[in-house]
Amino acid sequence: MSLAEDRAQVFAANRAVGRIALVAEYGRGITRRVRLHEAGGLRMHFPGARARELQAVLINTAGGIAGGDRFDLDIAAGDKARLVVSSAAAEKLYRSLGPKARIGIKLSAGADASLAWLPQETILFDGARLERTIDIDLAADARLVFAEAVVFGRTGMGEVVKHGFLFDRWRVRRGDALIFAESVRLDGAIAAKLHEAAVANGGAAIATVLVVPGSAETLEPLRAHGSRFKGEVGTSAWNGIAVARLCAADGAALRHDLMALVARLRGGRLPHCWVH
């Protein structure tokens, strides 16, 4: 075995692998977890008293993700369940020596269920490499609020992500029909791409929020708030889906706008860890 092959094997053997599998079900007026599997460095906590809506908080005990790591999440809200999933802190993607970090997320919501996916932002460091897939399956009458935010560098410290790799693939199905599909790929000179007017116009923080079912009426409170956003926020609705796109100069401005937007979509209810 060559020295290079030996190093490659040592590197592969020391990569983090984590998995979360959660099933939440409704009964007797509350939503509760009925199955939970935790493996590797991923954990899930459930703060607060028993209630109609169950709050689940993801924790990565490794404190971040590096190249070659693999994390998988499989989260299901059963019929009539109300589940909101957030994260204890922003997830950090560190510089990679070559291999990609891979994250696979599967979400599902049963009949008359409500699922809110509201993790804190993902922060990419210069040289980070991330490949992520998100697959969401909803019953025909299930409800979804889904928010994902990406910040390129610790903008409060003046960091810039000059180079890296991000591939994000999302698919949402409702009643077995594909209703939303999106793929984002940034490869190579990320900073230069973000400066293009058609990409982020110099912004370093982006987010997307999906609401299903959603309509023009869903977006009215967001549009009424428009002048108080710190960054750019664009909204649209079609075929029963409402979408908000956010772009800001830095992570702090994006977080301000995202919190305001989610609060209006959820009647003022933000995840516990977003405000404490």
N, C-alpha and C positions, 0 to 999 in steps of 0.2 A: 504494500500500500504506500502510495506517495505521501509526502508531507501535506500536500494540498488536500488530498482525499481524507487523510487523518483529521485535519483541522475541520473539514466539512462535516465529518461524522460527529466530532465533539460538539460543534456548533448546533447541529440538529438535535443532539441528545439533550441539550440544555435549553431548548425552546419551551416556552410556557404553553400549556394546553389547558383550556378550561371549558366547562359546560354547565349550563343551567337549563333545567326542564321544570316548568311550573304549570299546574292546572288549578284554576280557581273556579269554584262553583257557588251558586246561589242557593240559599235555603234558610227558612225561618227569619227572613228579613235582613240577612247579612250575606256578604260575600266572604268566603273563607278559602284558604288554600287547602286542597285535598291531596295534592301530590307535589313534592318538591325534591328534585335531585340536584345536588351541587358537586362539581368535580373540579380539580385543579385549583386555581386561584380565584375562581368566581364564587361569590356568595350573594345571598339575597336576604334582606331584612324586611320586617313588616311593622313599621312604627304606627303608633296610634291605637285607639280602642277599636273593638269590632264594630263595624258599621256597614251600611248599604254598599259603600264603595271601599274596596280593599286597596291600600297603598302598598306597593312593592318597590323596594329600593335595591338596585344592583350595586355591588361592591366588587372592585377588582383589587384583591389584596396585594397584587404585585406592584401597584402604583403606576401602572402604565403598560404599554404594549410595544414590543420591539419586533424587528424583522424576523420572520420565521415563526412567530407565535400564531396560535390558532384558537379562536374562541367561537363557541356555538351556543345559541340561545333558542329555546323552543318554549313559547309562552302561549297558553290557551285560556280564554275566558269562556266558561260554559254558558249554557242557556240562561238568560236573565241576569248573569253576573255583571258587576260593575268593577272594572279593574283599571288602575292607573299605575304605570311602571315608569319610574324615574331612576336616576343614578345619584350616588352619594357625592360625586365630584365630577368635574370635567375629565374626560378620558384623554390621555396623552399618548400620542404616537411618536416614538423616538426615531432618531436617524437609523437607517438600515445599512448594513454592509453589502446588501444585495438582495436577499430574499424578501418577499412581501409578507406582511402580516395579513392574516385572513380572518374575517369575521362573517359568520353566517347567522342570520336572524330569521326565525319563523314565528309569525304571530297569527293567532286565529281567534275569532269571536263567534259564539253560537247564536241561536235564535234570540232576538230581543236583548242581546248583550251589548255592553258598552266597553270599549277598550280605548284607553288613552296611553300613547307611547310618547313619553316626555323626558328623555334623558337630557342631562346637561351636555354642553357642547363638546365636540371632539376637537382637540388641538393637535395639529400636525406640526412637527418640528422640521427644520430644514433637512432634507435627505430622507424623510419618512416615505415608506412605501406601503400602501394599504389597498387591499381588495376586499370589498364588502358586498354581500348580497342580502336583500331584505325581501322576504316573501310574506304577503299578508292574505289570509283567506277569511272572508266575512260571510256570515249568513245573510240572506236577502234583506232582513230587517235589522241587522246589527248596525252599531254606530261606531265610528272611529274618529279620534283626533290624534294625528300623527305629526310629530315635529322632530326634525333633525337639523342640527347646526354644526358647521365646520368653521374653525378659525385657523388661519394659516400663520402659525407662529404665535409666541407669547407677545401679543401686540403691545401690552402694557410695558414691556421691557424693550420695546423697539426692535424685536426680532423680525426677520423677513425670511420666508420660505422661498429660496431662490430656485431650488431644484427638488424634485420628488416625484411621487407617483400616487395618484388617487383614482380608483375605479369603483364607482358606486352604482349598483344595479338594483332597482326597485320594481316590484310587481305587486299589484293589488287586484284581488279577485273578489267579487261579490256575487253570491248565488251561483258560483262556478263560472261566472263570466269575467273575463279580463277587463277591468275598467280604468286602470292606470298603469302605464309602463314608462320607465325613465332610466336612462343610463348616462352617467357623467364620467368622463375620462379626462384627467389632466396628467400629462406625462412630460417629463423634462423640465424646461424652463418655466416653472409655475408662476413665478413673480411676473415675468414678462407677459404671460397669458392673462393674468388677472388685471393687468393694466390696460388691456384692450377694452374699448368702449362696449363692445358687444358681449364681453364676459363679465367683468366686475367693475370696470371703469376705475381701477385703482383701489378698489376695496379689498380688505383682507379677511372678511368674515361674511359667510353666507348661510342662509337657512331656508328650508321649505316646510310649510305646514299644510297638511291635507285634512279635509273634513268630509266625512262620508256618513250620511247623506249631506249634501251641501247645495246651496243655491245663492242667488244674488242677495236674498234676504239675510242669509248667514253672514254675508260680508258687510252689511250696512254698518254695524258698530265699529268695524275695523276702518272703514273708509271715513267715518265720522271723526275718528281719532287721528287722521292722517297728518295734520300739521304738527302733532306732538311727537311723531317718530323722529329719532335722531339720524337714521339712515334712510335708505330707499325701501319702500314696501309697495309691491304690486299685487293686486288680487284679481282673480277671475273665477268664473263658475260655468260649468257645462256638464250635461248628462248626469246630473245628480252629484257632482263633486265640486267642492270649493277648494281653491288653492291660493296660498299666500306665499310670495317669494320675498325674501329679505336680503339686503346687501348693505353692509356698513363698513366704515373705515377701520374699525377695530372691534375686538371682542366685547368690550364694555358697552359700546353703542348697540351692538347686535343683541346682547343680553337684555338691555333695557327695552328694546322694541319687541323682542320675543316674549318677554314676561307680560308686557301690556297686551299683546295680541292674544296669548293663551288665556289670560285672565278674562278677556272679553268673550272668548269662545266658550269658556267653562264657568260662566257666572261668577267670576272672581276667585274661583278655586284653583290655586297653584299647588304643585307638589310641595310637601313639607320641606324637603331639602333644598328647594329653590330659594326659600326665604329665611332659612335658619342656618 
